[in-house]
Amino acid sequence: MMSFLNSLITFFDNAPRFNTANAFTPKLLSLARTVEGLSNLLLWNSILRASVSNGYYEEGLKIYNKMRKLGVWADGFTLPLVIKACAFMGSLNLCRNVHTHVLQLGFHNHLHVVNELVGMYGKLGRMERARQLFDRMTVRSYISWNTLVSGYAFNYDCNGASEMFRQMELEGLEPNPVTWTSLFSSHARCGRNKETVELFGMMRKRGIGATAEALAVVLSVCADLVAVGIGKVIHGYIIRGGFENYMFVKNALICMYGKCGDVKYAKNLFLEMETKNLVSWNALITSYAESGLCDEAFAIFSQLETSGDCPVIRPNVISWSSVIDGFASNGQGEESLKLFRQMQLANVMPNCVTISSVLSVCAELAAVNLGREIHSHVVRALMDSNILVGNGLINMYTKCGSFKEAHLVFEKNDNRDLISWNSMIAGYGMHGLGEKALETFDQMIESGLKPDNITFVAVLSACSHAGLVVEGRRLFNEMTQEFRVEPQMEHYTCMVDLLGRAGFLQEASDIVKSMPMEPNDCVWGALLNSCRKYKNTDVAEETASHIFNMSSETTGNYMLLSNIFAASGKWVDSARMRISAKTKGLKKVPGLSWIEVKKKFYVFSAGNTLQLGLDEVYGTLEELALQMESECSSVHNSIFEQNVDEEETCTRLRNKGESGEFLKATQP
């Protein structure tokens, strides 16, 4: 009878996540009372192992308490199971209590028990306590060393992991494949991707075989580095070593090929899998989304959502987030928001990545009302302390011009980083608040943070929009001399724009000529825009020759040149610019405007056909144009400048009889 019970429990112990194990536990306990097993420690250990191994940690502790009440004393196999259950429950007080209990029972020098205690403190993030226990051990095994190295890896401490790895070698122990895997994992989690690949090569040179887990880690690093060449070498090793049937290895391969741009091969690997889990589906969805193939990603997502083959597998937060972020990253914000609404209706709780993606869409669409709604959800879900979400909120509020709310989020965030400061500076600059941008920049320096290249793009752009020439020159010099940040193309573009807007065309032109790299379209465009403003055709023609020589594909530069020539009466040259753009197949990207009404977004572009209320819409537009008449001299003419020169534009706006016709001219 006892042999039968032990065999039955061992079956449940080895079964993957059997829900029935938990259901059978009371029956097993009841049956144990009817036999001599009341004091049989092996039976109790088997029951305890069945619960803990299948994730029923609280039930496992109840079993242990019942065992103790019945007078059955724990041994060196019982306590590691109890410690593991406490560790996975994540309560520091509970873990301290079980440690005290271990000491009271006299197991403080038991190898297996202390190994489990070291692992427990590692899971809790208390590595100093784990290290103390390890250092006090009179006898250590490979498991002892590997547990400590794994603890450092789990807590993103690659230096600690490396130190223990070297200490292990100094004491004459050769790190085994599990030790190497923990070392890889620690470096990968710390973002030291190149070092991870180098360590893998070092391990192979020593003739040590890789584990399946190690291969999955290195593949994830190849995906982040977009190192498809190294990834293919690892793939070859996987095939030769017979690891391709491990589902998590196959999933890592799909991620690697997908992130490296070979979506077709990633899909082939997916289709080859006889058994797929949710990670497999998410890997393929993410591959398409990150490659900009949002429609294909959504098609796979929909297939997962409606698939009846395996009702257990349904889209989770990662599936939804991948598609939402894919649409957001590819400029399809409206689709992204629709999916977010569907996600809420499906009762899938968004995570920090989802919230960050949706907030970026709100920022681009200036959808401050929806942004506030999401902010409320963030507070209710206790996500407001997350740095990713906090920075997303700051970015959204600043781009929407809601600086009071942005500042409140910024001040409340105790973990603000360089991105937080950059968002505030960029937001002030975008809305012409140059002085506030400079003030924030100074506060950032005082806080001890060092500005990066993005910071200087933001602050120089702020100076440009506010006309702060002196401050811009000073910051551009300090950038290299004081902060050791080398100017990039974006910084030169900001300086050319700053000087050009202020009328220092020659100085702007000199900066372009002195650039250590070849100026791109943006630099020439900034100079051209200044030429248009000050009607300087000499500099414009010189700039035009450079644009033609570099085979520019920027339509806006051709339109600028055409308008500059037209304003100077050079109609032939103006027409030549437009013909040249048309010959090259360049099309002007239409400007868009949008409005948020009852949580829906309506997007309009030049040339839209309005099916309903056309007369009312154009009537309202005519009234708005007439209201602008008195401010025509202060309105920047480029707002209206399309295919007519500036004087003609203002003349049409001043003429009450022609203003309606001018507006209706956009109707196809």
N, C-alpha and C positions, 0 to 999 in steps of 0.2 A: 504493500500500500504506500509506504513511504517513498519507494523508488518511483512509483507511478506519479506521485505528487511532484517530486523533484523534476521529473522529465517534463511534466505538463508546464510547470513554471518556467523551466529553461526554454521551452518552445515560445512562450510569450515574451521572455526576455530577449530572445534573438529575433523576434518578428519586428518588422519596421513599423513603429508607431501604431500598434494595434489598440484601437479604442476598447476592444473587448478585454484587454489586460486589466484595465481599471474596473470594468464591470465584474470580472471574475474575482477580484481581490477579496471582497467580503465573503464570497463563497469559499475561497481557499482558506481564509481565516477560520470560518465556521467549521470546515472540514478538518483543519489542523487540531481543533479542540477535541474532536472525537477520537483522535489517535494519540499515540505516544509522542507526537510531534510538538506538544506544548513546550517542551524544553529543548527541541532540536534546533540548534543554531543554524545549521546548514539550510533547513527549510525556511527559517525566517529571513536569512540572507537572500535566498532565492526570490522570496516574495518581495522583499525590499528592492532588489535589483530589477525585478520586472516593472515595478512602478517608476523608479527613478530613470531607468534607461528609456522608458517610453514617454518621459516628460511630465509625469504626475508627481511633482516634487512635494506638494503639500500633502498629498495622500501618502507619500513615502514617509514623511515625518510623523504622520498619524500612526502608521504601521510601527515605526520605531518606538513611539510612546507606548503603544499597546504591548509591544514586546517587552519593554522595560517594566511595565506594571505587572506582567506575568512572571517576572523574575528571571528573564533570559538576558544574560550579560553579553554586551557587544564584544567583538574581537577586531583584529586588524583588517578584516574584510567588510565588516559592518560599518565602521566609522567613516571610511572614505566615501561610501554611498550617502551617508547622512550629510557629510561636509559638502559633497557635490550638490545635493538637493538645496542646501542653504545658500550656496554660491549662486545657483541659477535663480533663486528667488530674489536675490539682489538686496536683501536687507542687511545693513552693516551691523545693527544691534543683534540680529539673529546669528550672524556669522561670529560675532564676538562671543556670544553665549555658547555656541558649539565649540569654539576654541577653548573656552574655560572648561567645558564639559570634558574635552579630550585630556586636558591637563589633570583634571580630577580623577580620571580613570587611569592615569599613568601611561598614556600612549605618546608622550612628548618626544620620545626618541624612536618611535616606530617609523620605519622608512616609508611605507605606503601611506600612512596617515599624514605624516609631515609633508610629503609630496603633494597630497591633496589640499592641505592647508596653504601651501605656497601658491598653488593654482587658484584657490579661492580668493586670496588677497589680490592676486593679479587681475581676476575678473572684476573685483571691486575698485580697481584703480589705485590700490594701496601698495605700490611697488616697494616702498621703503620697508614696510612690514614684511612683505614677501622675502626681500633680500635679507632681513635680519634672521628670519627662520632658516633660510638657506645657509647662511654663514654659520649658524649654530649646529648644523647637522654634523654628527660624527661620522656618518656613512652616507655617501651620495651615490646614486645610480645615474644612468643616462637619462632616465625619466626625470630625475631631479633637475639636471642641467636644462633639459629640453623644456620643462615646465616653466623655469625662470625666464629663459630666452623667449618663449611664447608669450609670457606675461608682458615683457617689454614690447614685443611686437604688437600685442593687443592694445597697448596704451600709447602707441605711436612714438615710442622711444627707441629709435634705431641706434643711437649712441650707446644706450644701456645694453641692447642686444649684442652689439658688436663687442663691447667690453667683456661680456660674459663668454662670448664665442672665443675671444683671444685667451681669456683666463682658463677656459677649458683646455685649450691646446697647450698652454704653459704647464698645466698639471698632468700632461701626458695622455690626455684623452683625445682620440680622433673624433671630431664631430660626425655624427651619422646623418643619413638623409633627412631625418626629422628635424635635426638641429639646423641644417642648411635651409630647409623649408621655412622655419621660423625666422631665420635671418633674412631670407628673401622678402617674406611678408612684412617684416618691420621696415625695411627700406622702401618697399612699394607703398605702404601706408603713409610714410613720411614724404612721398613724392620724389624720392631719389631714384628715378626710373633708370637712368644710365648706370648707376652703381649696381642696381639689381641685376641688370643684364651682365655686367662685368663679373659679379659674384657667381652667376650661373655658369659662365665660362670657366671661372676658377674651379668650381666644383667638378665640372666635367674633366678638366685637366688632371685633377687628382684621382680620376677614375671612380668617382662616387656616383651611383645611379640616382636619378631624380625620382621623386615621388610624383604621383598624379597631382597632388595639391601644389607642389612646386611648379609643375608645368603650367597649371592654371594661373598661378601668380605671375609667371614670366609672360604668359600670353596677354594678360591684362595690361602689363607694362608696355608690351609691344603695341597694343591698341592705343595707349595714351601717347606714345612716341610716334605713332603712325609709321612704325618700322616694319613694313610688311615683309621685307627681306629676311629679317631675323625671325619674324613670325613663321615664315615658311620653313626655315631651318628647324624651329621647334616642332612644327607640324610633322616634319619628316621623322624627328626623334619619337614623336608620339606614335606614329604608325609602326615604326620598327620595334618600339617597346610594348606594343599592344595596349596602349592607353586610350585608344579612340572610342572604346565602348563605355568609358566612364561618362555619364551624362554631364557632369559639371565641366569636364574637359572639352566635350563637344560644344557646350554652351560658350565656353571661353573662346573657342575657335571661331564661332559665329560672330561674337563681339569683335574679335580682332580683325577678321576680314571685313566686317561691316564698317568699322571705324576707319579702316585703311582705304575705304572707297570701293572695295570689290564686293558689292552687294549681291551680285549674281552668284558668286561662289558661296557667300554666306547663306543664301537661300537654298542652294544645292545641298549644303551640309545639313540644313534644317530639314529638308525633305527626306534625306537619307535616314534620319533618326526614326527608329521603330517606335520608341517611346519618348514623348516630349513632356516637359513640365512647364510651369508658368515662366520660369527663367528663360527657357528656350524661346517661347513666344516673345517675351519682352526683349530678348537679345536681337531678334529679327526686326521687331517693330522699331527699336532704337536705331538699328543699322540704317533702315530706310529714312527715318526722321532726320538723323544727323547728316545724311547725304543730300538733304534737300528734297527728297522724294516723298513729300508729305501725303499726296493722294494714295500712293502705294502703301505707305505706313498705315494710313487710315483704313485701307481695304483689308489689310492683315488684322488690324485691331478689330474691325467689324466681324471678320471671320472668327476670331477668338470669342467675341461676345455672343455670337449666334450659334457657335459650334455645338452640336448635340452629341458629338462622339465621346466627349469626356466632360460630363456636367460639373465635375469637381474643379476643372480649370476655367476660371473666369478672370476677366481683366482686373488687375489690382491697381494700386496707386501708381506703381512704376509704369504699367502699361498706359494708363491715362496720361501720366506726366510726360512720357516720351512723345506721344502724339501732340499734346498741347504745346510742348516746348518746340517741337518740329515746326508747327504752323507759325508760332510766335517768332522763331528765328528766321523764317523765310518771308516775313512781311505779310502774313495772312492772319492779322490780328483778330479780325471778325470771326474767322473759323475757329481760332483758338478759344475765344470767349464762348462760342456756342458749345464747344466740347466741354468747357469748364462747367457750364450750366447742366449739360447732360450728366457729367460726373457727379454733380451734387444730387441730381434726381435719382441716380443709381445708388445713392447712399454710400459712396466711396469717399472716405475722409481724405482730403488733400494733404500732402506733406509740404515741407518747406520748399522743396524744388518746384512743386506745382504752383505754390503761392508766388514764388519769385518770378516764374514765367508769366503768370497772369498779370502781376503788377507791372512787368515790363511792357506788356500790351497796353495796359491802362495809361502808362506814361506816354507811349507813342501816340495814342488816340486822344490824349488829354481828357480821359474819362475819369474825372476826379470823383464823381458820385459812386461809381462802381468801385473805385479804389478805396473810398471810405467804407463801403460795405465789406470789402475784403479785410480792411484793417480791423473792423469789428470782429470778424471771424477769427482773425489772428489773436486778438486779445482773449476771446473766449476759449480758444484752443491752447492758450499759454505758449504761443509761438513768438511772442514779441521780444523775447530775449535772444532769439536766434539771429546771428549776425547777417546771414543771407537774407532773411526776411526783413530785418531792420534796414539794411541797405536798399532793398527793393522799395520799401515804403518811402525812404528819403528821396530816392530817384524819382518815384512817381509823383510825390507832392511837389518837388522842385520843378519838374518839367511841366506840371499843371499850374505853376505859379502860386501854389498854396504854401508860402514860406513859413507862416506861423505854425502850421501843422508839421511841416518838415522839420522845423527847429525843435518842436516838442519831442518828436521821435528821436532826433539826433541827440538831444540832451538826456533823454531817458535811457539811451543805449549806453551801458557801461562798457561794452566790449567794442566800441567803435574802432574801426581800423582805417587804413589809408583810403579804401574805397568809400567809406562814409564821408570823410573830409572832401575827397574829390567830387563826390556827388553834390555836396553843398556848394562848393566853389563853382562847379560847372553850371548848376542851377541859377545861381546869382548872375553869372556871366551871360547866360542865355537870355535872361530878362533885362539886361542892360544895367544891372546893379553892380557896376565895377568896383565901387568903393567897398561894398559889403563882401565881395569876392576877395579883395585884397586883405580885408580885415580878418576874414576866415582863414586865409592862407597864413597870415602872421600868427594866429592862434594855434594853428596846426604845428608850426615850427616850434612855438613855445611849449607845446605838449610833448615834444621830444621826437616826433615822427619826422622822417626824412622824406621830402617830396620825390616822386618818381616822374617819369616822362609824361604820364597821363596828367599828373598834377599841373605840370607846366603848360600842357596844351590847354587845360581848363582856365588857368589864370591868365595866360597870354590872350586867349580868346575873349576873356572878360574885359581885359584892357582894350582890345580891339573894338568891341561893341560899345564901350563907354568912352572911347576916344582918349584913353589915358596913355598918351605917347611916352611921356617921361618915365612913368612907372613900368611900361612895357619894355623899354630899352634897358632899364636897370635890371629887371627880372631876367631878361634874355642873357645879360652878361653874368649875373649871379648864378645862373643855371649851370654854366660850365666851371666858372672860377671858384664858387663857394660850395655848390652841391654836387659837382662832378657828374652831371647828367649831360651826355652828349646830345646836341640838337638833332632831331630826326626831321623827316620831310614835313610832318605836321606842325612842328615848331616854326620852321621857316615859312610855311603857309600863313600861320598866325601873324608873324612879324610883317610879312609883305602886305597882308590885309590891314594890319594896324597902321602902318606907315602910309599905305595907299589911300585909305579912308580919310586920313588927316591931311592929305595933299602933298605928302613927301614922296612924290613919284620917283624922283631920281634916286633917293636913298633906298626905296623899295626895289628899284631896278638893280642897284648896286649889290644889294643883298642876294638877289637871284643869281647874279653873275659870280658871286663869291662862294656859292654853295659848294660843299665838298662832294655832293652827289648830283646826278642829273635831275633837274627840276621836272616834276610830273605835271599832269593836267591841273591839279588843284592849285599849285603854285602859280602857273600861268593864268589860271582863271581868276585868282585873287588880284593879280596885277591888271588883268583886262578889265575887271569890274571897276577898278580905280580909274582906269583910262576912260571908261564910259562916263563915270561921274564927273570927271574934270575935262572931258572932251579932248583928250590928248591923243591925237591920231598918230603922232610920230612914234611914241612908245608902243601904241597899239599895233602899228604895222610891224615893228621889230618883234613884238611878242607873237604876232601872227605867223611870221616866218619860222619861228621855233616850233609852234604848234603843228604847222604843216610838215616840218621835217621829222617830227616824232610820230607822225600818223595818229594823231589824237582821235580817240573814239568818243570824246565827251561832246555831246550835242550842244550843251549850254555855251561852250566857248565859241562855237560857230555863230550861235544866235547873238551873243554879246558883240562879236566883231561886226556882224551885220548891222546891229543897231548903232554901233559907234560910227560906222561909215555912213549910215543913213542920216544920223544927226548932223554930220558934217557935209551933207549934200553929195556924198560920193555914192550915188545910186548904183552904178555899175559894180563897184566893189561890194556893195551890200548884197546885190543879187548874186554875185559870184560866191559869196560865203554860203548862202542858202542852197544854191545849186550844188556846191561842193558837198554839203552835208547830205543832200538828197541822193547824190551819186554814190556816196559811201554807204547808203542805206541807214543813216542815222536818223532816229526819230526822237522828237522832244517828248520826254516823259511828262504827261499832263499833271498839273497840280491837283491835289485832292483836298476836299474839305468834308467835314462830317459833323453830325449833330447826334446827341444822345437823348432819346425820348423814351421814357418808361423802360429803361434798361436795354433798349435796342439801339443799334447804331446804324445811321443812314449815311452812306458815303456818296459824295457827288464829285464829278470831275467835269472839266470843260467839255462841252459837247453832249452832256447827258440829255436824253430825251425824256422830258417829264410828261407822263401820260395824263395825270390829273392836275387840275388847278393851275394850268400853264399861265393863263392871263393874270391870275392873282399873284403868282410868284414873280413874274416880270414887272407887275405893277409895284410890288413891294421893293424890288431892286431899283426901279426908277426913283422911288421916293428916297431910298438910301443914297443914291447918286446925287440927288439934288441937295440932300443934307450935307454931303461932303463938299458941295460947291464952295461954301464959304471958307473951307480949310484946304482948298486945292493947292495953295502955294506951299503948305507945310506937309502935304502928303507926299511921301516918296514916290516919284513917278514910276519907278520900276515895278510897283504893284500892278499897274495897268498895262505895262509895256509888253506887247506881244509882237505884232507885225507892223506897228505904226510908230512914228517917232514921238518924242515927248510933247512937243508943242501941239501936235494934232490931237493927242490924247486929252490934254487939258481943255482944248477948244471944244471937243465933243462933250466933255463933262460940264462945261459952262453953258452950253446951248440946251435950253430946256426942251426945245422942239426935237432935237436930235438925240437926246440922251436915251430915250426909250428905244430908238432904232439901233443905237450903239450896243445896248444890252441885248436886244433881240438878234443881233448879228451873230451871236454865238450859237443860235439855234440851227441845227443841221437842215 
